Amino acid sequence: MKREIIFWDEEGAEVLQCTDKDEAIENILDGLDITEGELEICGYARMEHVGLGLDAELIVETLIERWDEEYGGDDSTDITEEMIVLGNKFVNKMSRLYEIWQCEIVHREKIDIRKWVEVNRSDWLIKEGGELV
């Protein structure tokens, strides 16, 4: 399943702000005074939940351990399959309610700087006196 790209920027960007690829390219190139070469632009999507089964086990184990300390006898309570199934249902539901904010690169694209500038910012190619670079 292809994930939705929500931000565009260079790899390693600290703050992702550009939701439009051309806007991101312009922000990267603006002030660099280069009109030749290649630029790698990255598409970012929200990270996906991983390890939900391990989260469910941790929740069940923690809850049983806490209850055993408060209410249990000398022996610890055995975790049943029914408890694990219920824990998985809880964690799966919670994962749908939780909004992930962290992003990761899901697409990379090489941009020919000269071609992009000619199409999107041809004014960058004009020197003083009206000559093209």
N, C-alpha and C positions, 0 to 999 in steps of 0.2 A: 504494500500500500504506500503510495506516494504521500509524503507529509507536506503540509502547507507551509510554504516559505512566508514568514511574517516580517523578516528584516533582511537587509542587504548591507554588507560592509566588507572590509578586508578581514583576513584571518587575524585574530588576536585583538580585535577592537574591544575596548573596555566597556563602552556604553553603546548599545545598539539603538539607533533612532530612525534610520531610513527604512521606510516600508516600500519605497520605489527604487528599483535597481538603478535607473538613470540618475536619480537624485543622489544615491550613494556614490556612484562613479564621479559625479560632478564634485561632491564634497571631498572625495579623496584627491582628485586631480587639482582642485582649486588651490592656487598658490604654489604649486610645485613647479610651474613653468616648464613642463615637459609636454611635448605633442607627438612623441614617437615611442615605440616599444609596446610592450604588453602589460596589462594589469590583470591580476586575478581577483575577481569579485566572488564573494561567498554568499550563498543563501542560507539563512538561519531559520530553524523551526524549533518549536518548544520541545524540550526533552520528553521522553516517554517514561512512564513508570516501569521500573524493572524490579524483580525480586518480590513481587506481592505475596507469593507463597511463604517466603522467609519472614516477611512482615507479619503475616497471619500467625505463624508458629511462635514468633517472639511475643506477640500480644497474648496469645493463649497461655504460653509458659509463664509470662510475667504475672498475669492475672491469677493463675492457679498458685503460683509461688506466694503471692501476696495473701491470697485467701488461706493457704495452708499455714502461714505465719500467724494469722489472726484466729482462724477457726479450726485448723487441722489438728490431727492427732500426732502420734509419734512418726508415722509413715507419711511420705508425700503422696499426693493424689496422682494417680495415673491419668495421663492425657488420653482421651478417647478419640476415635475417628470422628464421632459426632461433634466433639469440641473443635477439631481442626476444620471440619466442613463449615461450621458456623463462623469460625474465625475468618475463613476465606471469604464467605459471603459479606461479612462486615468490612473487611479490607477492600474488597472489590467495589463495594458501594462507596466507601470513603474515597477511593481513588477517582471515582467519577465526579465527586463533589469538590475535590481539591483542584485548584487551578495552578498548573505548573508555570513558573516564570522563567526559569533557566532555559537557555537556548543552546543549540549545537548546530554545527555546519552539516547541511544535508545536500548541498549542491555547490559545485565550483565551476567557474566559467572564465575562460581567458578572453579578454577584451583587447582588440587592436585599438590602441589609444588614438592614433591618427584618424582612423575611420570614425570612431565615436565622436571625436571633437568636430570633425567636418559635418556630421549630421546634427549634433546636439549643441555645440558651442563654437560655431565657425568664427565668432568674434574673437576667440582666443588666437586665431591664426593671422590676425591683421596687426601689422606693426604700425608704429607711428608713421604717418604719411600715406597710409592706406595700402601698403604692400602686403601681400600674403607671405606668411612664413614658409 
